[in-house]
Amino acid sequence: MRLMLVLISILAVIISFSFWTNHLLQASADEMLQSIVEIEQVLVNNEWEQAQARTDEMEKIWDKKAGWWPAVLDHQEIDNIEFSMAKTREYIAAKDAPLSWGQISELKLMISHIPEKESLKVINIF
């Protein structure tokens, strides 16, 4: 009976940790997505200097909010996001609208996909 209580307690801790981690992932991903939307808004008006400043802010948010992501996520996915951010920064610096829009769209998709992929759902378990 004691063993059963210990196992149930451990399972409850694991599930609680999973929900807590998913909540933190969602919150930091939402903040990153908001930053990307701000970049899109200034790009619509061809304000390249503002877009560059917003990109710098997005990278600071990434460093601050997503520094713990490698502990719970696949490192390849983190690398892909960082590569995409670097490309976005350079495309905006070069004032290349089509490539900037394409890279921002890719970045937005990668970041919004993370909380969905890591959530505790039956589909993700099996």
LOTITI-669902 format. One line per field, with one value per residue: residue number from 1; residue in one letter; x, y, z of N, C-alpha, C, O, CB in turn. Coordinates in pm, 1 decimal. Glycine has a CB too. Example, Ala and Ser with C-alpha at 12.3 -4.5 7.8 and 13.67 -1.06 7.14 Angstrom:
% LOTITI-669902
n	(1 / 2);
res	(A / S);
neast	(1319.0 / 1285.0);
nnorth	(-569.0 / -225.0);
nup	(780.0 / 708.0);
caeast	(1230.0 / 1367.0);
canorth	(-450.0 / -106.0);
caup	(780.0 / 714.0);
ceast	(1320.0 / 1290.0);
cnorth	(-330.0 / 3.0);
cup	(780.0 / 787.0);
oeast	(1423.6 / 1340.9);
onorth	(-331.9 / 113.8);
oup	(846.5 / 803.9);
cbeast	(1130.8 / 1408.4);
cbnorth	(-447.3 / -59.8);
cbup	(904.6 / 572.5);
% end
This chain:
% LOTITI-669902
n	(1 / 2 / 3 / 4 / 5 / 6 / 7 / 8 / 9 / 10 / 11 / 12 / 13 / 14 / 15 / 16 / 17 / 18 / 19 / 20 / 21 / 22 / 23 / 24 / 25 / 26 / 27 / 28 / 29 / 30 / 31 / 32 / 33 / 34 / 35 / 36 / 37 / 38 / 39 / 40 / 41 / 42 / 43 / 44 / 45 / 46 / 47 / 48 / 49 / 50 / 51 / 52 / 53 / 54 / 55 / 56 / 57 / 58 / 59 / 60 / 61 / 62 / 63 / 64 / 65 / 66 / 67 / 68 / 69 / 70 / 71 / 72 / 73 / 74 / 75 / 76 / 77 / 78 / 79 / 80 / 81 / 82 / 83 / 84 / 85 / 86 / 87 / 88 / 89 / 90 / 91 / 92 / 93 / 94 / 95 / 96 / 97 / 98 / 99 / 100 / 101 / 102 / 103 / 104 / 105 / 106 / 107 / 108 / 109 / 110 / 111 / 112 / 113 / 114 / 115 / 116 / 117 / 118 / 119 / 120 / 121 / 122 / 123 / 124 / 125 / 126);
res	(M / R / L / M / L / V / L / I / S / I / L / A / V / I / I / S / F / S / F / W / T / N / H / L / L / Q / A / S / A / D / E / M / L / Q / S / I / V / E / I / E / Q / V / L / V / N / N / E / W / E / Q / A / Q / A / R / T / D / E / M / E / K / I / W / D / K / K / A / G / W / W / P / A / V / L / D / H / Q / E / I / D / N / I / E / F / S / M / A / K / T / R / E / Y / I / A / A / K / D / A / P / L / S / W / G / Q / I / S / E / L / K / L / M / I / S / H / I / P / E / K / E / S / L / K / V / I / N / I / F);
neast	(81.6 / 194.5 / 384.8 / 222.0 / 111.1 / 341.1 / 411.7 / 186.8 / 210.5 / 452.8 / 380.4 / 183.2 / 342.6 / 503.7 / 312.6 / 209.4 / 439.4 / 468.7 / 239.8 / 294.1 / 536.7 / 447.3 / 273.6 / 456.0 / 608.4 / 412.7 / 353.9 / 601.7 / 636.4 / 413.7 / 486.4 / 709.2 / 583.3 / 420.5 / 612.8 / 706.1 / 479.0 / 475.4 / 702.8 / 614.4 / 412.7 / 553.2 / 697.0 / 503.6 / 464.0 / 702.2 / 910.2 / 1211.1 / 1418.0 / 1284.5 / 1194.7 / 1436.0 / 1510.8 / 1302.2 / 1355.2 / 1595.6 / 1498.5 / 1333.1 / 1524.5 / 1648.4 / 1435.9 / 1412.3 / 1658.9 / 1621.7 / 1372.1 / 1358.9 / 1576.5 / 1582.2 / 1461.0 / 1615.3 / 1646.5 / 1414.7 / 1334.1 / 1390.5 / 1714.6 / 1777.8 / 1553.5 / 1560.9 / 1800.8 / 1722.8 / 1535.1 / 1700.4 / 1871.3 / 1687.6 / 1611.8 / 1851.6 / 1873.2 / 1645.1 / 1714.3 / 1930.2 / 1808.4 / 1629.4 / 1808.5 / 1926.0 / 1718.2 / 1539.8 / 1244.8 / 1072.8 / 1218.7 / 1243.3 / 975.2 / 911.8 / 1089.5 / 1011.6 / 756.6 / 816.3 / 956.9 / 757.0 / 581.8 / 744.1 / 784.1 / 521.7 / 451.1 / 585.0 / 468.7 / 237.1 / 341.9 / 475.6 / 283.1 / 83.5 / -82.6 / -293.0 / -242.3 / 19.6 / 152.1 / 127.6);
nnorth	(-119.2 / 121.5 / 153.9 / 197.5 / 449.0 / 607.0 / 581.5 / 695.4 / 953.3 / 1034.3 / 1023.0 / 1223.1 / 1447.4 / 1454.2 / 1498.1 / 1744.4 / 1902.8 / 1891.9 / 2033.3 / 2283.5 / 2351.2 / 2360.2 / 2577.4 / 2786.5 / 2773.8 / 2846.9 / 3108.0 / 3244.7 / 3200.5 / 3337.4 / 3599.6 / 3629.5 / 3598.7 / 3824.0 / 4020.7 / 3965.6 / 4026.8 / 4301.8 / 4371.4 / 4305.2 / 4495.7 / 4739.0 / 4689.6 / 4686.9 / 4952.7 / 5019.3 / 5099.6 / 5072.3 / 5121.1 / 5120.6 / 4858.5 / 4724.6 / 4800.3 / 4680.0 / 4415.7 / 4380.0 / 4409.6 / 4184.9 / 3981.3 / 4025.2 / 3963.5 / 3694.3 / 3596.8 / 3647.0 / 3528.2 / 3272.0 / 3128.9 / 2901.6 / 2708.3 / 2507.8 / 2309.4 / 2164.4 / 2124.4 / 2007.2 / 2042.9 / 2093.7 / 2220.0 / 2460.7 / 2564.1 / 2600.8 / 2806.9 / 3012.2 / 3040.5 / 3128.5 / 3371.2 / 3511.2 / 3527.9 / 3680.2 / 3921.6 / 4003.1 / 4022.7 / 4228.4 / 4431.0 / 4459.6 / 4563.2 / 4411.0 / 4335.0 / 4110.4 / 3876.6 / 3930.7 / 3926.2 / 3658.3 / 3520.5 / 3613.1 / 3508.5 / 3234.4 / 3220.4 / 3294.6 / 3077.7 / 2864.0 / 2932.7 / 2946.4 / 2685.6 / 2538.8 / 2533.0 / 2384.3 / 2142.2 / 2045.9 / 2010.7 / 1830.5 / 1589.1 / 1330.2 / 1263.7 / 1353.3 / 1185.4 / 925.8);
nup	(0.0 / 75.8 / -121.3 / -341.6 / -277.1 / -285.6 / -556.5 / -679.7 / -579.5 / -695.6 / -966.0 / -966.2 / -910.4 / -1138.9 / -1341.8 / -1254.3 / -1276.2 / -1551.9 / -1644.6 / -1532.0 / -1657.5 / -1922.4 / -1903.0 / -1848.0 / -2083.4 / -2270.2 / -2185.8 / -2222.8 / -2497.0 / -2595.9 / -2532.9 / -2697.1 / -2945.7 / -2945.9 / -2967.0 / -3223.1 / -3373.2 / -3333.5 / -3478.6 / -3734.0 / -3762.8 / -3781.3 / -4010.0 / -4205.3 / -4253.1 / -4365.6 / -4193.4 / -4133.7 / -3949.8 / -3705.9 / -3716.0 / -3697.1 / -3437.4 / -3292.8 / -3350.6 / -3216.4 / -2955.7 / -2948.4 / -2953.6 / -2708.9 / -2538.8 / -2603.5 / -2505.9 / -2234.7 / -2159.8 / -2274.3 / -2198.2 / -2042.1 / -2193.0 / -2337.8 / -2145.6 / -2141.9 / -2400.7 / -2738.8 / -2858.7 / -3121.8 / -3222.0 / -3078.4 / -3179.8 / -3447.9 / -3420.7 / -3325.5 / -3546.8 / -3734.5 / -3618.7 / -3644.0 / -3922.9 / -3973.9 / -3848.1 / -4012.1 / -4266.8 / -4220.8 / -4158.2 / -4407.4 / -4540.9 / -4690.2 / -4797.2 / -4892.6 / -4810.4 / -4538.8 / -4451.7 / -4508.8 / -4340.4 / -4089.4 / -4078.2 / -4072.7 / -3830.9 / -3650.2 / -3679.6 / -3587.9 / -3317.6 / -3216.8 / -3242.0 / -3049.0 / -2770.9 / -2829.5 / -2921.4 / -2696.8 / -2506.0 / -2265.0 / -2389.2 / -2510.7 / -2775.1 / -2806.5 / -2634.8 / -2734.4);
caeast	(0.0 / 284.5 / 444.5 / 120.4 / 102.7 / 463.2 / 401.7 / 84.4 / 268.5 / 552.0 / 304.5 / 120.6 / 448.2 / 543.4 / 204.5 / 207.2 / 555.3 / 439.3 / 146.3 / 363.8 / 631.6 / 370.7 / 225.2 / 569.3 / 639.4 / 309.5 / 369.4 / 718.7 / 609.3 / 320.5 / 561.9 / 788.4 / 491.9 / 380.6 / 727.1 / 707.6 / 367.4 / 520.4 / 794.4 / 530.9 / 340.0 / 640.2 / 736.7 / 393.5 / 485.3 / 839.9 / 992.5 / 1318.0 / 1493.5 / 1199.7 / 1195.7 / 1565.4 / 1503.9 / 1211.5 / 1425.6 / 1689.1 / 1417.1 / 1289.7 / 1638.4 / 1665.3 / 1328.7 / 1450.8 / 1765.6 / 1571.0 / 1257.3 / 1371.7 / 1705.3 / 1563.6 / 1397.5 / 1693.5 / 1634.7 / 1293.3 / 1304.4 / 1491.0 / 1814.3 / 1772.4 / 1446.4 / 1613.5 / 1897.6 / 1649.2 / 1477.3 / 1809.1 / 1913.8 / 1582.3 / 1622.0 / 1970.0 / 1837.5 / 1549.7 / 1790.9 / 2009.3 / 1718.5 / 1577.1 / 1920.1 / 1946.2 / 1592.8 / 1486.2 / 1108.2 / 1020.4 / 1288.0 / 1208.3 / 840.5 / 916.7 / 1160.0 / 927.1 / 649.0 / 875.3 / 988.0 / 630.6 / 532.7 / 827.6 / 762.1 / 385.5 / 442.2 / 650.1 / 377.6 / 148.5 / 418.6 / 518.4 / 171.9 / 50.2 / -203.4 / -286.3 / -179.4 / 163.8 / 207.6 / 134.5);
canorth	(0.0 / 235.0 / 165.9 / 256.8 / 591.0 / 670.1 / 586.1 / 794.9 / 1084.9 / 1064.0 / 1050.8 / 1355.4 / 1547.9 / 1459.3 / 1562.2 / 1885.6 / 1966.8 / 1902.7 / 2144.2 / 2407.1 / 2377.0 / 2400.7 / 2713.1 / 2877.0 / 2775.5 / 2924.4 / 3249.5 / 3302.2 / 3198.4 / 3447.8 / 3725.2 / 3632.6 / 3620.8 / 3964.6 / 4096.0 / 3943.7 / 4105.4 / 4441.9 / 4385.1 / 4304.6 / 4622.6 / 4845.5 / 4656.3 / 4725.3 / 5094.1 / 5032.2 / 5168.0 / 4974.4 / 5145.6 / 5071.3 / 4712.1 / 4681.4 / 4816.0 / 4576.2 / 4287.7 / 4377.1 / 4384.5 / 4045.2 / 3898.1 / 4039.4 / 3883.6 / 3555.0 / 3564.3 / 3654.0 / 3440.6 / 3136.7 / 3072.3 / 2770.6 / 2616.1 / 2388.5 / 2205.7 / 2084.4 / 2111.5 / 1953.9 / 2146.0 / 2125.4 / 2317.7 / 2586.5 / 2611.9 / 2648.7 / 2937.2 / 3109.2 / 3064.9 / 3208.6 / 3506.8 / 3573.8 / 3561.2 / 3791.1 / 4042.6 / 4043.7 / 4063.9 / 4360.5 / 4525.1 / 4480.4 / 4622.8 / 4318.6 / 4310.9 / 3974.1 / 3780.4 / 3962.3 / 3874.2 / 3512.5 / 3473.3 / 3643.6 / 3409.2 / 3107.5 / 3235.4 / 3293.0 / 2940.4 / 2780.3 / 2965.6 / 2909.1 / 2539.4 / 2478.1 / 2493.4 / 2278.2 / 2017.9 / 2000.3 / 1998.4 / 1696.6 / 1543.6 / 1189.3 / 1256.3 / 1371.7 / 1072.1 / 809.7);
caup	(0.0 / 81.9 / -253.4 / -428.7 / -244.2 / -335.4 / -702.2 / -713.5 / -548.8 / -799.1 / -1088.3 / -948.6 / -922.8 / -1280.0 / -1417.0 / -1213.4 / -1338.0 / -1694.1 / -1663.8 / -1496.0 / -1765.2 / -2039.9 / -1877.5 / -1866.2 / -2226.4 / -2337.9 / -2149.7 / -2289.6 / -2641.0 / -2623.0 / -2529.1 / -2820.1 / -3057.8 / -2941.1 / -3019.3 / -3367.9 / -3427.3 / -3334.3 / -3593.0 / -3853.9 / -3771.1 / -3832.0 / -4147.0 / -4294.2 / -4284.4 / -4413.6 / -4094.4 / -4117.6 / -3827.3 / -3597.6 / -3725.2 / -3642.9 / -3292.1 / -3240.5 / -3361.7 / -3103.8 / -2836.7 / -2954.0 / -2916.0 / -2564.1 / -2477.5 / -2623.6 / -2410.6 / -2097.9 / -2133.6 / -2327.1 / -2159.7 / -1978.8 / -2287.0 / -2371.5 / -2043.1 / -2163.0 / -2543.3 / -2829.0 / -2887.9 / -3264.6 / -3238.4 / -3026.1 / -3278.7 / -3565.0 / -3386.4 / -3320.2 / -3684.6 / -3797.0 / -3564.2 / -3704.1 / -4061.1 / -3968.1 / -3816.5 / -4128.8 / -4374.3 / -4185.5 / -4172.2 / -4551.3 / -4590.5 / -4790.2 / -4750.5 / -4911.1 / -4725.2 / -4400.1 / -4424.8 / -4508.3 / -4221.1 / -3973.1 / -4079.5 / -4027.7 / -3689.0 / -3577.7 / -3681.6 / -3501.4 / -3176.9 / -3177.8 / -3244.9 / -2932.5 / -2662.4 / -2877.8 / -2930.7 / -2565.1 / -2412.0 / -2220.2 / -2456.7 / -2547.1 / -2907.0 / -2789.2 / -2560.6 / -2822.3);
ceast	(86.4 / 349.0 / 347.6 / 108.4 / 224.7 / 455.9 / 299.0 / 136.7 / 369.2 / 483.3 / 238.4 / 223.2 / 490.2 / 437.5 / 195.3 / 322.3 / 531.4 / 344.9 / 213.1 / 461.2 / 558.9 / 316.7 / 337.4 / 611.2 / 539.8 / 325.6 / 488.7 / 701.1 / 513.8 / 393.0 / 648.7 / 700.2 / 443.7 / 490.8 / 734.6 / 595.8 / 404.7 / 616.8 / 713.8 / 459.7 / 428.6 / 689.3 / 628.6 / 412.8 / 625.7 / 926.8 / 1105.9 / 1398.5 / 1415.7 / 1198.0 / 1325.8 / 1565.2 / 1414.7 / 1276.1 / 1526.6 / 1615.4 / 1371.6 / 1403.6 / 1667.4 / 1559.1 / 1362.2 / 1557.2 / 1713.1 / 1465.8 / 1278.3 / 1505.1 / 1695.8 / 1502.9 / 1482.7 / 1685.1 / 1515.0 / 1262.0 / 1421.4 / 1586.4 / 1813.3 / 1665.3 / 1490.3 / 1712.4 / 1827.2 / 1587.8 / 1585.9 / 1863.5 / 1813.9 / 1585.0 / 1741.0 / 1941.6 / 1742.2 / 1622.6 / 1865.5 / 1921.4 / 1660.0 / 1687.4 / 1946.5 / 1823.8 / 1534.5 / 1348.4 / 1061.2 / 1087.6 / 1257.5 / 1072.4 / 839.7 / 981.8 / 1079.0 / 813.1 / 698.4 / 902.5 / 860.9 / 574.8 / 612.8 / 799.6 / 622.3 / 368.0 / 494.4 / 553.2 / 281.1 / 219.3 / 451.9 / 404.8 / 142.8 / -85.9 / -184.2 / -216.7 / -27.4 / 229.6 / 225.5 / 183.8);
cnorth	(126.2 / 261.0 / 234.0 / 408.0 / 667.1 / 684.9 / 689.7 / 935.2 / 1126.5 / 1098.4 / 1188.7 / 1466.8 / 1563.8 / 1530.5 / 1710.2 / 1962.6 / 1987.5 / 2019.5 / 2278.6 / 2447.7 / 2425.3 / 2542.4 / 2814.9 / 2886.6 / 2862.9 / 3073.6 / 3312.6 / 3302.0 / 3311.5 / 3582.4 / 3739.1 / 3662.0 / 3765.0 / 4053.4 / 4083.3 / 4023.4 / 4253.3 / 4467.7 / 4390.3 / 4438.4 / 4735.5 / 4816.8 / 4693.4 / 4868.9 / 5123.3 / 5116.3 / 5073.7 / 4995.4 / 5096.0 / 4918.4 / 4655.8 / 4690.7 / 4709.1 / 4437.8 / 4272.9 / 4348.4 / 4238.7 / 3952.3 / 3907.5 / 3959.2 / 3736.2 / 3512.9 / 3557.9 / 3546.3 / 3295.5 / 3072.1 / 2933.7 / 2667.8 / 2494.4 / 2276.2 / 2113.9 / 2060.7 / 2050.9 / 2066.8 / 2185.2 / 2230.5 / 2456.4 / 2646.6 / 2668.7 / 2786.5 / 3043.9 / 3141.2 / 3155.3 / 3352.4 / 3580.6 / 3614.3 / 3680.4 / 3922.0 / 4092.9 / 4088.8 / 4202.1 / 4465.4 / 4557.2 / 4544.2 / 4542.1 / 4272.8 / 4166.3 / 3870.0 / 3804.4 / 3904.3 / 3721.7 / 3457.8 / 3500.2 / 3543.0 / 3273.4 / 3110.5 / 3227.8 / 3150.2 / 2850.5 / 2806.6 / 2926.0 / 2757.8 / 2473.7 / 2441.5 / 2381.7 / 2142.7 / 1959.8 / 1980.5 / 1852.5 / 1658.5 / 1398.5 / 1173.6 / 1267.6 / 1255.4 / 950.6 / 852.9);
cup	(0.0 / -54.2 / -350.4 / -403.1 / -296.8 / -487.1 / -747.8 / -687.3 / -655.4 / -930.5 / -1081.2 / -963.0 / -1068.9 / -1363.5 / -1382.1 / -1277.2 / -1487.5 / -1722.3 / -1634.8 / -1606.6 / -1890.5 / -2023.4 / -1898.8 / -2013.1 / -2301.6 / -2309.5 / -2221.2 / -2441.8 / -2678.8 / -2623.9 / -2654.4 / -2941.5 / -3061.9 / -2997.2 / -3171.8 / -3434.9 / -3433.8 / -3451.0 / -3722.2 / -3872.4 / -3824.0 / -3973.6 / -4247.3 / -4341.0 / -4336.9 / -4321.0 / -4053.3 / -3989.7 / -3705.2 / -3597.5 / -3668.6 / -3490.7 / -3229.7 / -3248.5 / -3248.7 / -2972.8 / -2831.2 / -2911.2 / -2766.8 / -2489.3 / -2488.8 / -2521.6 / -2267.8 / -2069.0 / -2174.9 / -2292.4 / -2098.5 / -2074.5 / -2321.8 / -2268.0 / -2069.6 / -2309.8 / -2619.3 / -2869.7 / -3035.4 / -3291.2 / -3189.3 / -3126.0 / -3401.8 / -3539.3 / -3384.0 / -3459.6 / -3756.1 / -3747.1 / -3625.8 / -3849.3 / -4064.2 / -3943.7 / -3939.7 / -4245.6 / -4346.7 / -4198.4 / -4319.5 / -4617.1 / -4706.0 / -4744.5 / -4772.2 / -4820.7 / -4577.3 / -4364.3 / -4418.4 / -4382.4 / -4094.8 / -3963.7 / -4029.2 / -3877.9 / -3604.7 / -3569.4 / -3587.7 / -3353.9 / -3132.9 / -3171.4 / -3116.8 / -2820.4 / -2703.2 / -2874.5 / -2793.9 / -2466.1 / -2379.8 / -2276.3 / -2495.4 / -2681.2 / -2895.8 / -2715.6 / -2650.7 / -2957.2);
oeast	(55.1 / 365.2 / 387.8 / 96.7 / 211.8 / 490.5 / 322.6 / 109.8 / 369.8 / 523.6 / 238.0 / 193.3 / 509.8 / 470.7 / 175.6 / 304.2 / 570.2 / 368.6 / 190.1 / 467.5 / 603.1 / 314.4 / 315.5 / 645.4 / 578.2 / 312.1 / 477.2 / 746.8 / 531.3 / 363.7 / 660.0 / 737.6 / 427.8 / 463.1 / 766.0 / 616.2 / 369.2 / 612.1 / 742.4 / 448.0 / 383.1 / 719.8 / 658.8 / 381.4 / 663.8 / 1008.5 / 1097.4 / 1442.6 / 1472.8 / 1199.6 / 1326.1 / 1613.5 / 1448.3 / 1253.4 / 1541.1 / 1663.8 / 1371.1 / 1380.2 / 1706.8 / 1588.6 / 1342.5 / 1546.7 / 1755.4 / 1470.9 / 1219.9 / 1542.2 / 1791.9 / 1494.5 / 1427.5 / 1713.5 / 1513.8 / 1171.2 / 1534.3 / 1542.0 / 1845.0 / 1684.7 / 1459.6 / 1707.9 / 1867.2 / 1588.9 / 1565.7 / 1897.9 / 1852.1 / 1563.0 / 1731.4 / 1981.6 / 1756.7 / 1596.0 / 1864.1 / 1956.5 / 1643.2 / 1662.0 / 1985.0 / 1826.5 / 1486.7 / 1336.9 / 1013.2 / 1020.1 / 1247.0 / 1056.2 / 774.3 / 934.4 / 1078.2 / 777.5 / 629.7 / 874.2 / 858.2 / 526.6 / 554.8 / 792.2 / 605.3 / 279.0 / 451.2 / 554.8 / 247.4 / 163.1 / 455.9 / 428.4 / 174.0 / -190.1 / -71.6 / -139.6 / 45.7 / 348.9 / 326.9 / 197.3);
onorth	(224.5 / 375.7 / 317.8 / 485.9 / 779.0 / 790.3 / 762.9 / 1026.7 / 1241.4 / 1192.5 / 1262.4 / 1570.6 / 1675.7 / 1614.5 / 1793.2 / 2074.1 / 2090.4 / 2096.6 / 2376.3 / 2564.6 / 2519.2 / 2619.4 / 2918.7 / 2994.5 / 2943.3 / 3155.9 / 3423.0 / 3394.7 / 3374.8 / 3668.7 / 3847.9 / 3740.2 / 3822.1 / 4150.7 / 4180.2 / 4081.0 / 4322.2 / 4573.3 / 4471.6 / 4488.2 / 4818.3 / 4909.4 / 4727.4 / 4902.5 / 5239.5 / 5195.8 / 5004.7 / 4898.6 / 5037.3 / 4856.1 / 4553.0 / 4600.3 / 4653.8 / 4353.1 / 4164.7 / 4272.2 / 4176.4 / 3854.8 / 3808.6 / 3894.7 / 3660.7 / 3407.2 / 3473.0 / 3481.0 / 3205.5 / 2970.8 / 2856.9 / 2550.1 / 2385.2 / 2160.6 / 1999.1 / 1983.7 / 2044.6 / 2174.1 / 2299.3 / 2319.8 / 2557.4 / 2766.5 / 2772.8 / 2872.6 / 3154.1 / 3256.0 / 3247.0 / 3445.5 / 3699.5 / 3722.3 / 3770.3 / 4021.9 / 4212.6 / 4183.5 / 4282.8 / 4576.7 / 4669.4 / 4575.5 / 4597.2 / 4181.9 / 4104.5 / 3785.6 / 3709.5 / 3841.1 / 3663.1 / 3359.9 / 3418.2 / 3498.0 / 3206.2 / 3014.0 / 3162.3 / 3107.7 / 2769.4 / 2713.1 / 2876.2 / 2708.3 / 2364.0 / 2326.4 / 2295.3 / 2042.4 / 1837.9 / 1937.7 / 1762.9 / 1690.9 / 1351.0 / 1079.5 / 1199.2 / 1230.1 / 881.1 / 770.2);
oup	(-67.1 / -95.9 / -431.1 / -497.7 / -346.7 / -540.4 / -844.0 / -765.2 / -699.6 / -998.9 / -1179.7 / -1022.1 / -1116.1 / -1447.1 / -1470.8 / -1326.0 / -1542.8 / -1815.2 / -1706.2 / -1644.8 / -1956.6 / -2119.5 / -1961.3 / -2061.4 / -2386.6 / -2400.0 / -2274.5 / -2508.7 / -2783.0 / -2706.7 / -2710.8 / -3029.0 / -3169.8 / -3067.3 / -3240.9 / -3541.8 / -3529.4 / -3513.9 / -3810.1 / -3984.4 / -3902.9 / -4048.7 / -4361.6 / -4455.2 / -4350.9 / -4367.6 / -3951.8 / -3927.6 / -3613.3 / -3491.3 / -3601.0 / -3422.6 / -3125.0 / -3162.1 / -3191.9 / -2889.1 / -2725.0 / -2839.8 / -2705.0 / -2388.6 / -2393.6 / -2459.4 / -2189.2 / -1964.7 / -2114.7 / -2351.7 / -2103.0 / -2039.4 / -2334.5 / -2299.5 / -2025.3 / -2340.9 / -2570.6 / -2910.5 / -3069.1 / -3373.6 / -3252.6 / -3153.6 / -3454.0 / -3627.4 / -3434.9 / -3487.6 / -3828.9 / -3824.7 / -3656.2 / -3893.0 / -4146.9 / -4010.6 / -3968.4 / -4315.9 / -4438.1 / -4244.6 / -4352.6 / -4736.1 / -4805.2 / -4662.3 / -4677.1 / -4761.7 / -4499.6 / -4259.9 / -4332.2 / -4324.6 / -4003.0 / -3854.8 / -3952.3 / -3806.9 / -3500.6 / -3464.4 / -3515.5 / -3274.2 / -3021.6 / -3102.2 / -3081.3 / -2776.8 / -2622.2 / -2830.4 / -2777.3 / -2353.1 / -2458.2 / -2219.2 / -2510.7 / -2699.6 / -2967.4 / -2732.4 / -2643.4 / -3047.4);
cbeast	(-93.0 / 391.7 / 485.2 / -16.4 / 90.1 / 587.9 / 364.8 / -44.9 / 336.1 / 647.5 / 197.8 / 52.2 / 569.8 / 567.3 / 70.1 / 214.5 / 682.2 / 378.7 / 23.3 / 438.8 / 713.4 / 255.3 / 169.0 / 687.5 / 638.7 / 170.5 / 385.9 / 845.7 / 550.2 / 207.7 / 649.9 / 862.1 / 372.4 / 346.7 / 858.7 / 693.1 / 240.1 / 589.1 / 896.9 / 428.4 / 284.3 / 759.4 / 768.8 / 256.5 / 459.3 / 840.6 / 907.1 / 1410.1 / 1525.7 / 1056.0 / 1177.3 / 1680.3 / 1452.1 / 1078.0 / 1496.3 / 1765.6 / 1295.2 / 1241.4 / 1761.6 / 1658.4 / 1191.7 / 1502.9 / 1878.0 / 1511.9 / 1137.6 / 1354.1 / 1772.6 / 1474.9 / 1363.4 / 1836.6 / 1621.8 / 1175.8 / 1269.0 / 1424.5 / 1953.3 / 1744.6 / 1320.6 / 1681.5 / 1992.2 / 1539.4 / 1405.3 / 1921.2 / 1929.6 / 1445.4 / 1635.6 / 2091.3 / 1773.3 / 1444.7 / 1890.2 / 2098.7 / 1605.9 / 1519.2 / 2047.4 / 1978.3 / 1616.5 / 1581.5 / 1013.7 / 1037.3 / 1438.7 / 1208.4 / 742.5 / 991.1 / 1297.3 / 870.9 / 591.3 / 1005.6 / 1060.6 / 528.6 / 537.7 / 975.3 / 784.3 / 284.5 / 519.1 / 754.1 / 298.0 / 100.0 / 546.4 / 615.3 / 46.8 / 51.3 / -235.7 / -426.9 / -234.2 / 190.4 / 117.5 / -1.6);
cbnorth	(-0.5 / 211.6 / 27.5 / 187.6 / 609.7 / 588.0 / 448.1 / 770.2 / 1083.0 / 944.8 / 941.7 / 1364.9 / 1509.7 / 1317.3 / 1492.6 / 1897.5 / 1882.3 / 1772.3 / 2126.2 / 2390.0 / 2250.5 / 2302.7 / 2724.4 / 2830.5 / 2632.5 / 2877.0 / 3264.2 / 3224.4 / 3061.9 / 3449.7 / 3732.0 / 3499.1 / 3526.0 / 4006.3 / 4046.3 / 3793.2 / 4086.0 / 4477.5 / 4267.2 / 4191.3 / 4660.4 / 4864.1 / 4508.0 / 4709.4 / 5177.8 / 5092.7 / 5212.2 / 4979.5 / 5295.7 / 5126.9 / 4666.6 / 4766.7 / 4955.7 / 4576.7 / 4275.9 / 4510.7 / 4478.1 / 4009.0 / 3938.5 / 4187.9 / 3913.1 / 3534.1 / 3667.1 / 3791.3 / 3493.6 / 3138.4 / 3163.1 / 2784.5 / 2689.1 / 2427.1 / 2269.7 / 2151.7 / 2247.3 / 1889.0 / 2097.6 / 1998.4 / 2271.7 / 2564.7 / 2498.3 / 2548.4 / 2930.9 / 3056.9 / 2932.0 / 3146.7 / 3502.6 / 3477.3 / 3439.6 / 3767.3 / 4015.3 / 3928.8 / 3961.5 / 4360.0 / 4467.6 / 4347.4 / 4767.7 / 4196.4 / 4405.3 / 3932.6 / 3787.5 / 4114.1 / 3922.1 / 3462.8 / 3539.9 / 3788.0 / 3395.1 / 3078.2 / 3368.5 / 3386.8 / 2885.1 / 2804.4 / 3114.8 / 2968.6 / 2486.1 / 2571.7 / 2613.9 / 2309.5 / 2041.8 / 2096.9 / 2065.3 / 1687.6 / 1631.1 / 1127.2 / 1366.9 / 1500.4 / 1036.5 / 740.2);
cbup	(120.0 / 188.0 / -306.5 / -406.6 / -92.5 / -294.9 / -756.9 / -632.9 / -410.5 / -818.5 / -1111.4 / -811.2 / -836.0 / -1334.6 / -1388.8 / -1059.9 / -1315.2 / -1745.6 / -1574.0 / -1362.0 / -1796.3 / -2065.0 / -1733.9 / -1781.3 / -2283.7 / -2294.9 / -1997.9 / -2250.9 / -2683.3 / -2518.1 / -2401.8 / -2839.5 / -3048.7 / -2797.1 / -2954.8 / -3400.4 / -3341.2 / -3199.8 / -3597.3 / -3846.7 / -3633.9 / -3739.2 / -4158.2 / -4223.0 / -4161.8 / -4552.0 / -3969.8 / -4236.5 / -3813.0 / -3611.2 / -3871.7 / -3701.5 / -3255.7 / -3318.6 / -3498.3 / -3093.8 / -2834.7 / -3096.5 / -2995.5 / -2523.2 / -2544.1 / -2767.1 / -2419.7 / -2072.1 / -2204.1 / -2476.4 / -2063.7 / -1855.9 / -2412.4 / -2389.5 / -1904.5 / -2097.7 / -2602.5 / -2954.1 / -2848.1 / -3347.8 / -3162.7 / -2888.4 / -3320.0 / -3603.3 / -3249.7 / -3231.5 / -3760.8 / -3770.0 / -3410.2 / -3698.0 / -4131.5 / -3858.1 / -3701.8 / -4173.4 / -4391.9 / -4041.5 / -4107.0 / -4619.9 / -4635.4 / -4812.0 / -4820.7 / -5055.6 / -4749.3 / -4377.4 / -4532.4 / -4629.7 / -4210.3 / -3981.8 / -4221.1 / -4104.3 / -3663.8 / -3645.6 / -3823.3 / -3531.1 / -3152.5 / -3275.3 / -3363.7 / -2878.8 / -2615.8 / -3020.8 / -3008.0 / -2508.7 / -2468.3 / -2065.6 / -2581.4 / -2551.8 / -2998.8 / -2714.4 / -2442.2 / -2834.4);
% end
